[in-house]
Amino acid sequence: DLESMRPASQTAGILTRLLEEHREAMQNIHAFKQTIRELLELCCLRGIIHPLFADHTYREANHFLELLGHLEASLTAGPEPSAK
């Protein structure tokens, strides 16, 4: 329920700042997971992680970034008109 998450006027920037911080952190994690996946595929990395698991976690990072984008778009679109 995004309407209940909308901040009061005195805290308007809090959600935006929180989303920006999460996006930055998630982009760093995404890049790390992408590097791990690529190194495993090239057999340049030794470890006990299975390449399919590395790919799965990389795709999860993609999905989370996509969800953040949808949330940001929803918050910047403004309040939805109420249904009568």
N, C-alpha and C positions, 0 to 999 in steps of 0.2 A: 504494500500500500504506500505508494510514493507521496500521496497527499499528506499522510501523517508524518512523513519524514521531512517535509518542507520546513525549513527553519523560520523562526519569527524574524521580523524585520531587523532586529539588532544583531542577529547571528547569520545574516544572509551568506557570508562567504565561507562558513565552516564546511558545509558539504562539498562545495567546489574545491576547496583546499584539500580536504580529505581524499576526494577522488583523484586529484592531481598527484598526491603523495602515493596513493595505491597504484596508480597507473605507472609512475616512475619505477617503483619497486618491482612491479610485475613485469615491466619491460626488461629490467635487469635479470630477473629470474628466467624470463622467456629466452633471452640471449644465451644465458648459461646452459639451459636445457637444450637449446638448438646446437650449441657447440659440442656438448656431450654426445648428442645423437649423431652428429656428423662424424666425430672422432671414432665412435663405435662402428659406424658403417664403413669407415676407411681402415678399420683395424689398427688405428693409431693409439688406442687407449686400452689399457688392460684393467680389468675390473671384474666384479662378480655380477654386475647389472646386465640383464638381458637387453639386447637392442630393441626388442618389441616393447619392453617396459619403458625404455628411454623415449621411444616414439610416443607412447601413450601419455607420459607426463608432459611431453612437449605439446601434444594436442590439447591437453587439459589447460596448459598455460594460454594457448591460443583462444580457447573457449572463454576463459576468465577475462582476457583482454576484450573479447567481443561483448561479454556481459557488462563490463565497465563502460564500454562505448554506448550501449543501449541505455544504461542508467544515466550517463552524462547527457545524452540526447533528451531523455525524458525530463531531467531536471532543468535543462536550459530552455525547453519548450514552453515552460510556464504552466500555470495551473490549467487543468482540463476543465471545460465547461461542465457544470453539474447537470446531470440528467433530471428531467422533471417528469 
